[in-house]
Every structure is written in C-alpha cells, then in structure tokens.
Amino acid sequence: QVQLVESGGGLVQAGGSLRLSCAASGSIFSMYAMGWYRQAPEKQRELVARISAAGSTNYADSVKGRFTISRDNAKNTVYLQMNSLKYEDTAVYYCAALGVVTTWGQGTQVTVSS
C-alpha cells in the first residue's frame, strides 16, 4: 500500500507557474505508474498527466505544451510543473498511484486569478 502527500498548490496570476509535488511512502514507488488529476467545482475529476514506471508520459490536450510531469524515484516523488497557467486550470489537483487499485492523495488547491 502506498501513501501520497501533495504539496505546492496556491494562488497564482494567469500566465504564472507552479510546481506540484507528490511524496510517496509505504511501497515500492518505482513500480507504479503515477498520475495527476484535477477536479474543478461541479465538474468530474479528469486526468491531467500520467507517467509510467518507465518514464513515458501522456497529457490531456488542454495542458499539452504547458504542463510537464516527471518523477524522481530516488526521492519517491512525482512532480507536475505547470506553466502559462490559465483561469480554467483552477481546481483541486490530486496525485494518484495507478496500481491494481488506484490510491489517491488528499489533494492540493490551485487557484489561477484572471
């Protein structure tokens, strides 16, 4: 079983940047594909970016070219670098370990002011 703790959210102006971190503990982090999801008010949770155990990445069309997911297996941490933020990126961002069962972090709020 893996436990996840996100950090790095906050308030930023449109056009700005934030980096989210997700620290994992309790299991073999390097074996997991990891994902960042987000949920805006009154909307369904959606996949933002995914990184496989081998390091290959996938992105939602809405964030391609602006967001970058990466992982540091030595630090048991996955990151989401978010650049050129837009108002519509405002949401709670969740880290997920994509095993047989998906494990979720507690979420971190990202608010982009227009």
Backbone torsions as a table, in degrees:
resi	resn	phi	psi	omega
1	GLN	NA	134.4	-179.9
2	VAL	-109.7	143.2	174.4
3	GLN	-112.8	142.4	-174.4
4	LEU	-127.3	137.4	177.0
5	VAL	-132.7	117.6	179.1
6	GLU	-89.9	154.1	172.9
7	SER	-154.0	166.2	173.8
8	GLY	105.9	-3.6	178.1
9	GLY	-72.3	173.7	179.0
10	GLY	162.2	-165.9	-179.6
11	LEU	-103.6	130.7	-179.4
12	VAL	-143.8	150.7	176.9
13	GLN	-77.3	153.4	175.3
14	ALA	-55.2	136.9	-176.8
15	GLY	94.4	-12.8	-178.4
16	GLY	-83.8	-173.3	-175.9
17	SER	-133.3	152.4	171.4
18	LEU	-143.8	153.1	171.0
19	ARG	-123.1	121.4	176.0
20	LEU	-93.2	144.5	176.3
21	SER	-123.9	149.7	176.8
22	CYS	-136.6	111.2	-179.7
23	ALA	-94.6	130.8	-178.0
24	ALA	-111.1	147.3	176.1
25	SER	-149.2	160.5	170.5
26	GLY	97.4	-8.3	179.6
27	SER	-155.3	-173.2	-178.1
28	ILE	-87.1	93.7	-173.7
29	PHE	-55.5	-41.5	-172.2
30	SER	-64.7	-16.0	-178.6
31	MET	-83.6	-12.7	-172.5
32	TYR	-96.4	138.5	157.8
33	ALA	-72.0	145.2	-177.8
34	MET	-125.7	150.0	180.0
35	GLY	-138.6	153.7	167.7
36	TRP	-111.7	129.3	177.2
37	TYR	-121.0	164.4	174.3
38	ARG	-143.5	154.4	178.3
39	GLN	-139.1	116.3	175.5
40	ALA	-90.0	160.3	-179.9
41	PRO	-54.7	130.8	176.7
42	GLU	64.2	21.6	176.1
43	LYS	-125.9	159.5	178.4
44	GLN	-76.3	153.6	174.7
45	ARG	-66.1	136.7	-178.0
46	GLU	-131.1	150.4	176.4
47	LEU	-73.6	130.4	176.5
48	VAL	-98.5	-49.8	-177.2
49	ALA	-157.3	152.5	-178.8
50	ARG	-138.9	143.9	175.1
51	ILE	-132.8	130.4	-178.7
52	SER	-77.8	171.7	176.4
53	ALA	-60.9	-30.4	180.0
54	ALA	-85.1	-9.2	175.8
55	GLY	103.5	1.7	176.8
56	SER	-76.5	148.2	-171.4
57	THR	-124.3	153.4	173.7
58	ASN	-138.5	147.3	-177.9
59	TYR	-134.0	150.1	168.3
60	ALA	-66.5	146.7	-178.5
61	ASP	-57.2	-33.7	-174.9
62	SER	-68.5	-16.3	-177.0
63	VAL	-118.8	-3.0	-179.3
64	LYS	-57.9	133.9	179.6
65	GLY	86.0	-11.5	-179.8
66	ARG	-115.1	-35.3	-177.0
67	PHE	-109.2	147.7	176.5
68	THR	-134.9	125.7	175.4
69	ILE	-99.1	141.2	177.8
70	SER	-149.7	167.0	179.8
71	ARG	-141.2	149.5	174.8
72	ASP	-126.1	98.9	-175.4
73	ASN	-67.2	-26.0	177.9
74	ALA	-68.0	-27.6	-179.4
75	LYS	-104.6	2.9	-178.1
76	ASN	52.1	44.7	-174.1
77	THR	-136.0	140.7	172.2
78	VAL	-118.1	144.5	-174.8
79	TYR	-121.6	155.9	169.8
80	LEU	-133.8	106.0	175.5
81	GLN	-86.5	122.2	-176.8
82	MET	-117.4	115.2	178.9
83	ASN	-115.0	163.5	178.2
84	SER	49.4	48.7	-175.7
85	LEU	-64.1	144.8	179.8
86	LYS	-117.9	160.8	179.1
87	TYR	-55.4	-39.0	-176.5
88	GLU	-72.9	-3.5	172.6
89	ASP	-82.4	-6.4	178.9
90	THR	-60.8	124.8	-176.8
91	ALA	-178.5	171.2	165.2
92	VAL	-88.2	127.4	-178.7
93	TYR	-102.8	131.9	-177.5
94	TYR	-119.2	138.3	171.2
95	CYS	-91.8	145.9	-179.9
96	ALA	-141.0	138.1	171.0
97	ALA	-96.7	120.1	-169.5
98	LEU	-97.4	72.9	176.2
99	GLY	-97.2	-158.4	174.2
100	VAL	-55.9	-39.5	171.7
101	VAL	-115.5	134.2	178.2
102	THR	-77.8	129.6	176.5
103	THR	-107.9	133.0	-175.1
104	TRP	-109.9	146.7	167.1
105	GLY	-81.7	-176.7	-174.7
106	GLN	-84.9	-13.9	179.2
107	GLY	94.1	151.8	175.8
108	THR	-138.1	134.9	-175.1
109	GLN	-80.4	131.7	171.2
110	VAL	-118.9	122.4	179.9
111	THR	-122.8	123.0	179.7
112	VAL	-110.7	119.8	179.5
113	SER	-89.5	141.9	-176.8
114	SER	-90.1	NA	NA
